[in-house]
């Protein structure tokens, strides 16, 4: 399994960051918000190159 790196942010502990990531990444390695953003960007790039 590939590792997923999680880092802390402003007023977020490593335990909270891990918990948030695990909550958002239920079925896939990446959080759903990241997956959706990637899909939207890919769709926009594909449309722009047509």
C-alpha positions in Angstrom: 0.0 0.0 0.0 1.3 3.5 -0.9 1.6 5.9 2.1 -0.5 9.0 2.4 1.3 11.9 4.0 -0.8 14.1 6.4 0.6 17.2 7.9 -0.7 19.6 10.5 -2.0 23.1 9.8 -2.9 26.2 11.7 -4.5 25.1 15.0 -4.8 21.4 13.8 -3.0 18.6 15.7 -1.6 15.6 13.9 -4.3 13.4 15.5 -7.0 15.7 14.2 -5.5 15.9 10.7 -5.3 12.1 10.6 -8.9 11.8 11.8 -10.1 14.3 9.2 -8.2 12.6 6.4 -9.5 9.1 7.3 -13.1 10.5 7.5 -12.8 12.1 4.1 -10.9 9.2 2.4 -13.3 6.3 3.1 -13.3 4.4 -0.2 -10.2 5.8 -1.9 -6.6 6.8 -1.0 -7.2 10.5 -1.6 -9.8 12.5 0.2 -13.0 13.0 -1.7 -12.5 16.8 -2.0 -9.1 16.2 -3.6 -10.5 13.6 -6.0 -13.4 15.9 -7.1 -11.0 18.9 -7.6 -8.7 16.7 -9.7 -11.6 15.4 -11.8 -12.9 18.9 -12.4 -9.4 20.1 -13.5 -8.9 17.2 -15.8 -12.3 17.8 -17.4 -11.6 21.5 -17.9 -8.2 20.7 -19.4 -9.7 18.2 -21.8 -12.4 20.7 -22.8 -9.8 23.4 -23.4 -7.7 21.2 -25.7 -10.6 20.3 -28.0 
